[in-house]
Amino acid sequence: MQTATRQAMEWLAAAANDPRECKRQWHGESGVAVLGCGRFWDVLSVPEDLALPALDALLGIPQPPGPALADTVARRVAFFLPPDPAGRWIGSGVRYSGRGTWVAVPAPHRAVGRLRWLVPPDGSGALFVPAAVELALQLTAGRDTAPRTRPDHRCPTCGGPLLDTRPGGGDGPG
């Protein structure tokens, strides 16, 4: 097994109560293990019609991406984010899973049944930056008045353009 795949397996399995049992489950009949959220990551699950264009935007920024897992039956994409005990995400169909919740995942190098890694974990611990995910989802959703971006202002975290929230979208002097 390649080193990167092995590192990714170790990183994911570390979230399990029993990492060895987790690896056995990945190699077993179901090929899926259930891992706890809130210690190494939290998970933001979003309907795929919103998530896939947002993921494309996130993959276009210089920040290394975190893992993204698709459930092809539920038509949802899960973004792995840093743990946030006060994490609150609001949006139609948006589900946030933190401490005390669980997520079913295949091994990083496999697609199993309805679960497929769109961006597999790389073993480095890289996670999506919450502010970048939020911005990508907002832009994808075309919030209320089709927000405009301000080319002269960039997100300090991801380098992406910031939304122009001034009345009129910045049509006047800024």
N, CA and C atoms as an extended XYZ file, in Angstrom:
522
Properties=species:S:1:pos:R:3:atomname:S:1:resname:S:1:resid:I:1 pbc="F F F"
N         0.848       -1.180        0.000 N   MET     1
C         0.000        0.000        0.000 CA  MET     1
C         0.891        1.240        0.000 C   MET     1
N         0.517        2.229       -0.784 N   GLN     2
C         1.320        3.428       -0.897 CA  GLN     2
C         1.327        4.196        0.420 C   GLN     2
N         2.394        4.969        0.642 N   THR     3
C         2.558        5.712        1.892 CA  THR     3
C         1.439        6.713        2.119 C   THR     3
N         1.031        7.464        1.090 N   ALA     4
C        -0.032        8.465        1.248 CA  ALA     4
C        -1.349        7.795        1.630 C   ALA     4
N        -1.660        6.670        1.011 N   THR     5
C        -2.888        5.945        1.340 CA  THR     5
C        -2.823        5.432        2.765 C   THR     5
N        -1.671        4.914        3.158 N   ARG     6
C        -1.491        4.407        4.521 CA  ARG     6
C        -1.655        5.551        5.530 C   ARG     6
N        -1.070        6.712        5.235 N   GLN     7
C        -1.212        7.872        6.129 CA  GLN     7
C        -2.669        8.312        6.224 C   GLN     7
N        -3.377        8.296        5.104 N   ALA     8
C        -4.782        8.683        5.103 CA  ALA     8
C        -5.613        7.697        5.925 C   ALA     8
N        -5.336        6.410        5.793 N   MET     9
C        -6.049        5.401        6.582 CA  MET     9
C        -5.786        5.597        8.072 C   MET     9
N        -4.533        5.834        8.431 N   GLU    10
C        -4.188        6.032        9.844 CA  GLU    10
C        -4.881        7.273       10.402 C   GLU    10
N        -4.905        8.342        9.614 N   TRP    11
C        -5.533        9.592       10.052 CA  TRP    11
C        -7.027        9.387       10.286 C   TRP    11
N        -7.694        8.765        9.330 N   LEU    12
C        -9.126        8.516        9.486 CA  LEU    12
C        -9.397        7.552       10.641 C   LEU    12
N        -8.663        6.455       10.695 N   ALA    13
C        -8.889        5.432       11.718 CA  ALA    13
C        -8.645        5.973       13.126 C   ALA    13
N        -7.795        6.973       13.266 N   ALA    14
C        -7.517        7.552       14.585 CA  ALA    14
C        -8.767        8.139       15.228 C   ALA    14
N        -9.774        8.447       14.438 N   ALA    15
C       -11.027        8.993       14.971 CA  ALA    15
C       -11.936        7.905       15.529 C   ALA    15
N       -11.619        6.654       15.251 N   ALA    16
C       -12.450        5.541       15.716 CA  ALA    16
C       -12.135        5.228       17.179 C   ALA    16
N       -13.124        4.650       17.873 N   ASN    17
C       -12.875        4.186       19.242 CA  ASN    17
C       -11.818        3.096       19.252 C   ASN    17
N       -11.813        2.263       18.222 N   ASP    18
C       -10.837        1.190       18.078 CA  ASP    18
C       -10.303        1.233       16.640 C   ASP    18
N        -9.160        1.893       16.425 N   PRO    19
C        -8.622        2.030       15.060 CA  PRO    19
C        -8.408        0.701       14.337 C   PRO    19
N        -7.999       -0.348       15.069 N   ARG    20
C        -7.790       -1.648       14.414 CA  ARG    20
C        -9.108       -2.236       13.910 C   ARG    20
N       -10.154       -2.092       14.716 N   GLU    21
C       -11.474       -2.581       14.305 CA  GLU    21
C       -11.973       -1.786       13.109 C   GLU    21
N       -11.701       -0.493       13.092 N   CYS    22
C       -12.077        0.364       11.968 CA  CYS    22
C       -11.465       -0.172       10.673 C   CYS    22
N       -10.184       -0.484       10.704 N   LYS    23
C        -9.508       -1.011        9.513 CA  LYS    23
C       -10.065       -2.369        9.102 C   LYS    23
N       -10.426       -3.184       10.081 N   ARG    24
C       -11.053       -4.484        9.766 CA  ARG    24
C       -12.386       -4.263        9.055 C   ARG    24
N       -13.155       -3.283        9.534 N   GLN    25
C       -14.438       -2.984        8.897 CA  GLN    25
C       -14.236       -2.522        7.461 C   GLN    25
N       -13.218       -1.717        7.206 N   TRP    26
C       -12.936       -1.274        5.841 CA  TRP    26
C       -12.615       -2.442        4.922 C   TRP    26
N       -11.962       -3.458        5.460 N   HIS    27
C       -11.607       -4.624        4.655 CA  HIS    27
C       -12.694       -5.690        4.668 C   HIS    27
N       -13.727       -5.490        5.469 N   GLY    28
C       -14.805       -6.465        5.591 CA  GLY    28
C       -15.860       -6.317        4.512 C   GLY    28
N       -16.967       -7.005        4.730 N   GLU    29
C       -18.039       -7.067        3.742 CA  GLU    29
C       -18.641       -5.697        3.424 C   GLU    29
N       -18.898       -4.889        4.453 N   SER    30
C       -19.538       -3.581        4.202 CA  SER    30
C       -18.549       -2.566        3.644 C   SER    30
N       -17.287       -2.662        4.036 N   GLY    31
C       -16.275       -1.719        3.565 CA  GLY    31
C       -16.407       -0.333        4.157 C   GLY    31
N       -17.249       -0.189        5.200 N   VAL    32
C       -17.536        1.109        5.796 CA  VAL    32
C       -17.308        1.037        7.300 C   VAL    32
N       -16.771        2.109        7.859 N   ALA    33
C       -16.627        2.243        9.307 CA  ALA    33
C       -17.361        3.498        9.749 C   ALA    33
N       -17.853        3.485       10.972 N   VAL    34
C       -18.539        4.643       11.530 CA  VAL    34
C       -17.561        5.343       12.470 C   VAL    34
N       -17.287        6.618       12.181 N   LEU    35
C       -16.296        7.378       12.940 CA  LEU    35
C       -16.932        8.580       13.620 C   LEU    35
N       -16.402        8.908       14.781 N   GLY    36
C       -16.934       10.025       15.551 CA  GLY    36
C       -16.474       11.372       15.031 C   GLY    36
N       -17.394       12.320       15.047 N   CYS    37
C       -17.073       13.711       14.699 CA  CYS    37
C       -16.681       14.449       15.982 C   CYS    37
N       -16.085       15.610       15.829 N   GLY    38
C       -15.830       16.485       16.952 CA  GLY    38
C       -14.450       16.401       17.562 C   GLY    38
N       -13.692       15.375       17.259 N   ARG    39
C       -12.334       15.272       17.809 CA  ARG    39
C       -11.300       15.763       16.800 C   ARG    39
N       -11.313       15.178       15.612 N   PHE    40
C       -10.377       15.583       14.561 CA  PHE    40
C       -11.036       16.452       13.508 C   PHE    40
N       -12.343       16.312       13.359 N   TRP    41
C       -13.075       17.074       12.360 CA  TRP    41
C       -14.546       17.130       12.734 C   TRP    41
N       -15.244       18.045       12.107 N   ASP    42
C       -16.698       18.091       12.079 CA  ASP    42
C       -17.080       17.908       10.622 C   ASP    42
N       -18.340       17.631       10.366 N   VAL    43
C       -18.792       17.373        9.002 CA  VAL    43
C       -19.979       18.268        8.678 C   VAL    43
N       -19.891       18.947        7.555 N   LEU    44
C       -20.991       19.757        7.043 CA  LEU    44
C       -21.551       19.021        5.830 C   LEU    44
N       -22.800       18.571        5.928 N   SER    45
C       -23.460       17.834        4.854 CA  SER    45
C       -24.416       18.779        4.132 C   SER    45
N       -24.272       18.841        2.807 N   VAL    46
C       -24.996       19.798        1.986 CA  VAL    46
C       -25.606       19.067        0.789 C   VAL    46
N       -26.816       19.447        0.355 N   PRO    47
C       -27.380       18.846       -0.864 CA  PRO    47
C       -26.413       19.006       -2.036 C   PRO    47
N       -26.294       17.966       -2.854 N   GLU    48
C       -25.282       17.961       -3.913 CA  GLU    48
C       -25.462       19.063       -4.953 C   GLU    48
N       -26.700       19.507       -5.214 N   ASP    49
C       -26.881       20.555       -6.212 CA  ASP    49
C       -26.244       21.874       -5.771 C   ASP    49
N       -26.078       22.065       -4.492 N   LEU    50
C       -25.385       23.232       -3.952 CA  LEU    50
C       -23.909       22.913       -3.707 C   LEU    50
N       -23.652       21.698       -3.227 N   ALA    51
C       -22.299       21.318       -2.815 CA  ALA    51
C       -21.324       21.132       -3.974 C   ALA    51
N       -21.771       20.527       -5.072 N   LEU    52
C       -20.827       20.234       -6.159 CA  LEU    52
C       -20.253       21.495       -6.811 C   LEU    52
N       -21.078       22.503       -7.135 N   PRO    53
C       -20.477       23.736       -7.661 CA  PRO    53
C       -19.594       24.441       -6.619 C   PRO    53
N       -19.993       24.367       -5.351 N   ALA    54
C       -19.165       24.970       -4.297 CA  ALA    54
C       -17.830       24.243       -4.202 C   ALA    54
N       -17.845       22.917       -4.303 N   LEU    55
C       -16.611       22.143       -4.262 CA  LEU    55
C       -15.709       22.513       -5.436 C   LEU    55
N       -16.282       22.667       -6.620 N   ASP    56
C       -15.480       23.102       -7.770 CA  ASP    56
C       -14.791       24.423       -7.482 C   ASP    56
N       -15.523       25.362       -6.884 N   ALA    57
C       -14.926       26.657       -6.545 CA  ALA    57
C       -13.822       26.491       -5.512 C   ALA    57
N       -14.044       25.651       -4.514 N   LEU    58
C       -13.047       25.441       -3.459 CA  LEU    58
C       -11.776       24.790       -4.010 C   LEU    58
N       -11.932       23.929       -5.001 N   LEU    59
C       -10.762       23.272       -5.578 CA  LEU    59
C        -9.955       24.224       -6.458 C   LEU    59
N       -10.526       25.384       -6.759 N   GLY    60
C        -9.842       26.373       -7.583 CA  GLY    60
C        -9.023       27.381       -6.794 C   GLY    60
N        -9.045       27.301       -5.466 N   ILE    61
C        -8.250       28.242       -4.664 CA  ILE    61
C        -6.954       27.560       -4.236 C   ILE    61
N        -5.941       28.336       -3.880 N   PRO    62
C        -4.644       27.737       -3.562 CA  PRO    62
C        -4.600       26.962       -2.240 C   PRO    62
N        -5.600       27.093       -1.400 N   GLN    63
C        -5.650       26.375       -0.118 CA  GLN    63
C        -5.826       24.878       -0.366 C   GLN    63
N        -5.011       24.009        0.264 N   PRO    64
C        -5.231       22.568        0.086 CA  PRO    64
C        -6.625       22.186        0.583 C   PRO    64
N        -7.343       21.347       -0.166 N   PRO    65
C        -8.699       20.988        0.244 CA  PRO    65
C        -8.697       19.953        1.355 C   PRO    65
N        -9.795       19.904        2.058 N   GLY    66
C       -10.029       18.834        3.011 CA  GLY    66
C       -10.771       17.719        2.304 C   GLY    66
N       -11.080       16.661        3.024 N   PRO    67
C       -11.845       15.570        2.430 CA  PRO    67
C       -13.283       15.978        2.141 C   PRO    67
N       -13.822       15.426        1.068 N   ALA    68
C       -15.233       15.608        0.715 CA  ALA    68
C       -15.770       14.245        0.308 C   ALA    68
N       -16.876       13.853        0.931 N   LEU    69
C       -17.454       12.534        0.735 CA  LEU    69
C       -18.863       12.670        0.176 C   LEU    69
N       -19.163       11.944       -0.889 N   ALA    70
C       -20.497       11.988       -1.496 CA  ALA    70
C       -21.303       10.757       -1.094 C   ALA    70
N       -22.570       10.990       -0.799 N   ASP    71
C       -23.540        9.918       -0.627 CA  ASP    71
C       -24.425        9.992       -1.870 C   ASP    71
N       -24.229        9.068       -2.800 N   THR    72
C       -24.893        9.152       -4.097 CA  THR    72
C       -26.388        8.840       -4.031 C   THR    72
N       -26.837        8.157       -3.000 N   VAL    73
C       -28.257        7.863       -2.860 CA  VAL    73
C       -28.977        9.051       -2.211 C   VAL    73
N       -28.407        9.570       -1.126 N   ALA    74
C       -29.008       10.720       -0.455 CA  ALA    74
C       -28.767       12.016       -1.227 C   ALA    74
N       -27.857       11.966       -2.205 N   ARG    75
C       -27.500       13.129       -3.030 CA  ARG    75
C       -27.008       14.284       -2.162 C   ARG    75
N       -26.019       13.957       -1.323 N   ARG    76
C       -25.428       14.929       -0.407 CA  ARG    76
C       -23.914       14.823       -0.479 C   ARG    76
N       -23.247       15.916       -0.125 N   VAL    77
C       -21.788       15.954       -0.044 CA  VAL    77
C       -21.415       16.418        1.352 C   VAL    77
N       -20.473       15.717        1.961 N   ALA    78
C       -19.995       16.047        3.300 CA  ALA    78
C       -18.613       16.688        3.196 C   ALA    78
N       -18.495       17.905        3.716 N   PHE    79
C       -17.220       18.612        3.791 CA  PHE    79
C       -16.643       18.400        5.188 C   PHE    79
N       -15.398       17.988        5.284 N   PHE    80
C       -14.743       17.790        6.576 CA  PHE    80
C       -14.085       19.113        6.983 C   PHE    80
N       -14.486       19.628        8.150 N   LEU    81
C       -14.051       20.928        8.661 CA  LEU    81
C       -13.356       20.750       10.005 C   LEU    81
N       -12.590       21.747       10.448 N   PRO    82
C       -12.003       21.669       11.795 CA  PRO    82
C       -13.116       21.594       12.854 C   PRO    82
N       -12.860       20.889       13.957 N   PRO    83
C       -13.864       20.819       15.019 CA  PRO    83
C       -14.191       22.215       15.553 C   PRO    83
N       -15.466       22.448       15.782 N   ASP    84
C       -15.922       23.736       16.314 CA  ASP    84
C       -17.060       23.460       17.285 C   ASP    84
N       -16.771       23.485       18.603 N   PRO    85
C       -17.803       23.156       19.579 CA  PRO    85
C       -19.041       24.047       19.475 C   PRO    85
N       -18.894       25.261       18.975 N   ALA    86
C       -20.036       26.171       18.849 CA  ALA    86
C       -20.520       26.258       17.410 C   ALA    86
N       -20.084       25.330       16.568 N   GLY    87
C       -20.416       25.388       15.146 CA  GLY    87
C       -21.903       25.406       14.883 C   GLY    87
N       -22.320       26.415       14.145 N   ARG    88
C       -23.721       26.532       13.751 CA  ARG    88
C       -23.762       26.959       12.294 C   ARG    88
N       -24.384       26.146       11.505 N   TRP    89
C       -24.547       26.443       10.092 CA  TRP    89
C       -26.037       26.446        9.809 C   TRP    89
N       -26.491       27.474        9.143 N   ILE    90
C       -27.910       27.595        8.842 CA  ILE    90
C       -28.082       27.655        7.334 C   ILE    90
N       -29.000       26.874        6.827 N   GLY    91
C       -29.291       26.884        5.403 CA  GLY    91
C       -30.243       25.755        5.079 C   GLY    91
N       -30.937       25.892        4.004 N   SER    92
C       -31.900       24.882        3.592 CA  SER    92
C       -31.178       23.577        3.289 C   SER    92
N       -31.511       22.530        4.011 N   GLY    93
C       -30.926       21.220        3.783 CA  GLY    93
C       -29.531       21.039        4.337 C   GLY    93
N       -28.987       22.042        5.019 N   VAL    94
C       -27.637       21.960        5.566 CA  VAL    94
C       -27.681       21.243        6.915 C   VAL    94
N       -26.777       20.283        7.090 N   ARG    95
C       -26.675       19.535        8.354 CA  ARG    95
C       -25.247       19.610        8.855 C   ARG    95
N       -25.101       19.970       10.129 N   TYR    96
C       -23.778       20.079       10.739 CA  TYR    96
C       -23.638       18.991       11.797 C   TYR    96
N       -22.559       18.242       11.730 N   SER    97
C       -22.306       17.172       12.690 CA  SER    97
C       -21.013       17.457       13.436 C   SER    97
N       -21.127       17.601       14.747 N   GLY    98
C       -19.968       17.844       15.601 CA  GLY    98
C       -19.872       16.771       16.672 C   GLY    98
N       -19.279       17.142       17.806 N   ARG    99
C       -19.061       16.197       18.904 CA  ARG    99
C       -20.362       15.470       19.252 C   ARG    99
N       -20.239       14.151       19.442 N   GLY   100
C       -21.389       13.339       19.803 CA  GLY   100
C       -22.143       12.777       18.610 C   GLY   100
N       -21.685       13.076       17.402 N   THR   101
C       -22.325       12.535       16.198 CA  THR   101
C       -21.325       11.649       15.455 C   THR   101
N       -21.826       10.936       14.481 N   TRP   102
C       -21.012        9.948       13.778 CA  TRP   102
C       -21.203       10.079       12.279 C   TRP   102
N       -20.193        9.631       11.532 N   VAL   103
C       -20.266        9.640       10.076 CA  VAL   103
C       -19.736        8.297        9.561 C   VAL   103
N       -20.433        7.730        8.577 N   ALA   104
C       -19.998        6.481        7.948 CA  ALA   104
C       -19.060        6.818        6.799 C   ALA   104
N       -17.894        6.171        6.780 N   VAL   105
C       -16.908        6.453        5.729 CA  VAL   105
C       -16.275        5.161        5.218 C   VAL   105
N       -16.014        5.115        3.918 N   PRO   106
C       -15.216        4.008        3.386 CA  PRO   106
C       -13.731        4.326        3.613 C   PRO   106
N       -12.884        3.363        3.355 N   ALA   107
C       -11.441        3.603        3.396 CA  ALA   107
C       -11.110        4.698        2.384 C   ALA   107
N       -10.041        5.444        2.606 N   PRO   108
C        -9.744        6.582        1.725 CA  PRO   108
C        -9.509        6.232        0.261 C   PRO   108
N        -9.149        5.019       -0.025 N   HIS   109
C        -8.846        4.619       -1.401 CA  HIS   109
C        -9.996        3.862       -2.057 C   HIS   109
N       -11.173        3.828       -1.401 N   ARG   110
C       -12.276        3.012       -1.918 CA  ARG   110
C       -13.567        3.812       -2.069 C   ARG   110
N       -14.391        3.339       -2.976 N   ALA   111
C       -15.784        3.757       -3.068 CA  ALA   111
C       -16.583        2.516       -2.700 C   ALA   111
N       -17.536        2.676       -1.793 N   VAL   112
C       -18.297        1.528       -1.313 CA  VAL   112
C       -19.780        1.860       -1.378 C   VAL   112
N       -20.516        1.068       -2.163 N   GLY   113
C       -21.954        1.284       -2.256 CA  GLY   113
C       -22.273        2.719       -2.632 C   GLY   113
N       -22.986        3.375       -1.769 N   ARG   114
C       -23.432        4.741       -2.033 CA  ARG   114
C       -22.402        5.806       -1.672 C   ARG   114
N       -21.292        5.424       -1.017 N   LEU   115
C       -20.298        6.392       -0.535 CA  LEU   115
C       -19.078        6.453       -1.439 C   LEU   115
N       -18.721        7.660       -1.848 N   ARG   116
C       -17.570        7.887       -2.731 CA  ARG   116
C       -16.818        9.126       -2.265 C   ARG   116
N       -15.510        9.009       -2.192 N   TRP   117
C       -14.693       10.178       -1.864 CA  TRP   117
C       -14.571       11.043       -3.113 C   TRP   117
N       -15.022       12.275       -3.052 N   LEU   118
C       -14.788       13.238       -4.132 CA  LEU   118
C       -13.397       13.827       -3.981 C   LEU   118
N       -13.010       14.063       -2.729 N   VAL   119
C       -11.649       14.453       -2.372 CA  VAL   119
C       -11.269       13.547       -1.206 C   VAL   119
N       -10.461       12.523       -1.453 N   PRO   120
C       -10.100       11.629       -0.351 CA  PRO   120
C        -9.150       12.321        0.620 C   PRO   120
N        -9.153       11.896        1.878 N   PRO   121
C        -8.179       12.454        2.807 CA  PRO   121
C        -6.780       12.090        2.332 C   PRO   121
N        -5.841       12.982        2.581 N   ASP   122
C        -4.474       12.731        2.128 CA  ASP   122
C        -3.544       12.305        3.261 C   ASP   122
N        -4.060       12.258        4.488 N   GLY   123
C        -3.249       11.849        5.625 CA  GLY   123
C        -2.542       12.984        6.321 C   GLY   123
N        -2.579       14.174        5.732 N   SER   124
C        -1.887       15.324        6.334 CA  SER   124
C        -2.729       16.001        7.408 C   SER   124
N        -4.007       15.666        7.460 N   GLY   125
C        -4.910       16.337        8.393 CA  GLY   125
C        -5.539       17.583        7.802 C   GLY   125
N        -5.317       17.830        6.512 N   ALA   126
C        -5.901       19.006        5.856 CA  ALA   126
C        -7.422       18.926        5.919 C   ALA   126
N        -8.039       20.050        6.267 N   LEU   127
C        -9.491       20.170        6.337 CA  LEU   127
C        -9.904       21.416        5.582 C   LEU   127
N       -11.157       21.469        5.173 N   PHE   128
C       -11.638       22.672        4.507 CA  PHE   128
C       -11.696       23.820        5.502 C   PHE   128
N       -11.402       25.023        5.024 N   VAL   129
C       -11.489       26.236        5.838 CA  VAL   129
C       -12.965       26.633        5.878 C   VAL   129
N       -13.576       26.694        7.077 N   PRO   130
C       -15.005       26.998        7.155 CA  PRO   130
C       -15.417       28.283        6.432 C   PRO   130
N       -14.635       29.349        6.552 N   ALA   131
C       -14.991       30.617        5.888 CA  ALA   131
C       -15.003       30.454        4.374 C   ALA   131
N       -14.079       29.659        3.836 N   ALA   132
C       -14.032       29.430        2.390 CA  ALA   132
C       -15.238       28.608        1.943 C   ALA   132
N       -15.602       27.593        2.735 N   VAL   133
C       -16.776       26.774        2.404 CA  VAL   133
C       -18.029       27.644        2.437 C   VAL   133
N       -18.143       28.461        3.468 N   GLU   134
C       -19.319       29.337        3.579 CA  GLU   134
C       -19.418       30.276        2.381 C   GLU   134
N       -18.313       30.878        2.002 N   LEU   135
C       -18.310       31.792        0.862 CA  LEU   135
C       -18.689       31.055       -0.428 C   LEU   135
N       -18.107       29.879       -0.635 N   ALA   136
C       -18.405       29.108       -1.845 CA  ALA   136
C       -19.880       28.713       -1.886 C   ALA   136
N       -20.439       28.330       -0.745 N   LEU   137
C       -21.857       27.964       -0.708 CA  LEU   137
C       -22.746       29.173       -0.951 C   LEU   137
N       -22.381       30.314       -0.383 N   GLN   138
C       -23.161       31.535       -0.603 CA  GLN   138
C       -23.144       31.929       -2.071 C   GLN   138
N       -21.976       31.893       -2.673 N   LEU   139
C       -21.874       32.261       -4.080 CA  LEU   139
C       -22.659       31.290       -4.956 C   LEU   139
N       -22.594       30.016       -4.620 N   THR   140
C       -23.324       29.004       -5.378 CA  THR   140
C       -24.824       29.182       -5.235 C   THR   140
N       -25.266       29.491       -4.037 N   ALA   141
C       -26.700       29.632       -3.782 CA  ALA   141
C       -27.255       30.900       -4.403 C   ALA   141
N       -26.388       31.849       -4.807 N   GLY   142
C       -26.842       33.099       -5.388 CA  GLY   142
C       -27.735       33.851       -4.422 C   GLY   142
N       -27.265       33.986       -3.221 N   ARG   143
C       -28.034       34.620       -2.149 CA  ARG   143
C       -28.837       35.807       -2.618 C   ARG   143
N       -30.085       35.853       -2.193 N   ASP   144
C       -31.085       36.896       -2.421 CA  ASP   144
C       -30.832       37.824       -3.599 C   ASP   144
N       -29.851       38.686       -3.508 N   THR   145
C       -29.666       39.708       -4.533 CA  THR   145
C       -28.445       39.427       -5.403 C   THR   145
N       -28.151       38.168       -5.632 N   ALA   146
C       -26.977       37.800       -6.430 CA  ALA   146
C       -25.781       38.646       -6.025 C   ALA   146
N       -25.168       38.339       -4.881 N   PRO   147
C       -24.088       39.161       -4.354 CA  PRO   147
C       -22.966       39.382       -5.352 C   PRO   147
N       -22.460       40.555       -5.327 N   ARG   148
C       -21.321       40.903       -6.186 CA  ARG   148
C       -20.051       40.780       -5.363 C   ARG   148
N       -18.964       40.529       -6.046 N   THR   149
C       -17.696       40.478       -5.331 CA  THR   149
C       -16.964       41.786       -5.526 C   THR   149
N       -16.089       42.073       -4.587 N   ARG   150
C       -15.279       43.277       -4.667 CA  ARG   150
C       -13.860       42.828       -5.017 C   ARG   150
N       -13.409       43.096       -6.220 N   PRO   151
C       -12.092       42.607       -6.627 CA  PRO   151
C       -10.958       43.187       -5.792 C   PRO   151
N       -11.219       44.319       -5.117 N   ASP   152
C       -10.169       44.950       -4.327 CA  ASP   152
C       -10.090       44.404       -2.908 C   ASP   152
N       -10.988       43.491       -2.519 N   HIS   153
C       -10.984       42.921       -1.182 CA  HIS   153
C       -10.956       41.400       -1.274 C   HIS   153
N       -10.016       40.781       -0.560 N   ARG   154
C        -9.842       39.333       -0.601 CA  ARG   154
C       -10.001       38.757        0.795 C   ARG   154
N       -10.490       37.530        0.867 N   CYS   155
C       -10.620       36.812        2.123 CA  CYS   155
C        -9.218       36.555        2.678 C   CYS   155
N        -8.949       36.921        3.924 N   PRO   156
C        -7.614       36.710        4.486 CA  PRO   156
C        -7.279       35.235        4.686 C   PRO   156
N        -8.287       34.378        4.744 N   THR   157
C        -8.049       32.959        4.974 CA  THR   157
C        -7.778       32.204        3.687 C   THR   157
N        -8.661       32.405        2.690 N   CYS   158
C        -8.549       31.599        1.476 CA  CYS   158
C        -8.094       32.384        0.254 C   CYS   158
N        -8.091       33.730        0.343 N   GLY   159
C        -7.683       34.550       -0.787 CA  GLY   159
C        -8.779       34.792       -1.799 C   GLY   159
N        -9.977       34.226       -1.565 N   GLY   160
C       -11.105       34.409       -2.481 CA  GLY   160
C       -11.694       35.798       -2.346 C   GLY   160
N       -12.451       36.237       -3.361 N   PRO   161
C       -13.059       37.564       -3.293 CA  PRO   161
C       -14.133       37.619       -2.213 C   PRO   161
N       -14.220       38.756       -1.538 N   LEU   162
C       -15.245       38.950       -0.522 CA  LEU   162
C       -16.516       39.473       -1.159 C   LEU   162
N       -17.642       39.152       -0.543 N   LEU   163
C       -18.917       39.656       -1.023 CA  LEU   163
C       -19.021       41.144       -0.726 C   LEU   163
N       -19.629       41.861       -1.647 N   ASP   164
C       -19.882       43.284       -1.441 CA  ASP   164
C       -21.258       43.418       -0.832 C   ASP   164
N       -21.310       43.752        0.446 N   THR   165
C       -22.594       43.821        1.154 CA  THR   165
C       -23.100       45.240        1.296 C   THR   165
N       -22.439       46.190        0.618 N   ARG   166
C       -22.933       47.573        0.690 CA  ARG   166
C       -24.234       47.693       -0.079 C   ARG   166
N       -25.132       48.573        0.348 N   PRO   167
C       -26.379       48.770       -0.405 CA  PRO   167
C       -26.065       49.078       -1.865 C   PRO   167
N       -26.794       48.454       -2.749 N   GLY   168
C       -26.567       48.658       -4.179 CA  GLY   168
C       -25.405       47.859       -4.726 C   GLY   168
N       -24.777       47.058       -3.883 N   GLY   169
C       -23.698       46.202       -4.345 CA  GLY   169
C       -22.451       46.947       -4.724 C   GLY   169
N       -22.280       48.163       -4.213 N   GLY   170
C       -21.050       48.894       -4.473 CA  GLY   170
C       -21.075       49.649       -5.768 C   GLY   170
N       -22.281       49.998       -6.244 N   ASP   171
C       -22.371       50.741       -7.500 CA  ASP   171
C       -21.813       52.146       -7.368 C   ASP   171
N       -21.767       52.651       -6.147 N   GLY   172
C       -21.250       54.005       -5.914 CA  GLY   172
C       -19.845       53.944       -5.363 C   GLY   172
N       -19.320       55.082       -4.896 N   PRO   173
C       -17.978       55.093       -4.327 CA  PRO   173
C       -17.899       54.252       -3.053 C   PRO   173
N       -16.746       53.667       -2.823 N   GLY   174
C       -16.657       52.761       -1.720 CA  GLY   174
C       -15.892       53.241       -0.605 C   GLY   174
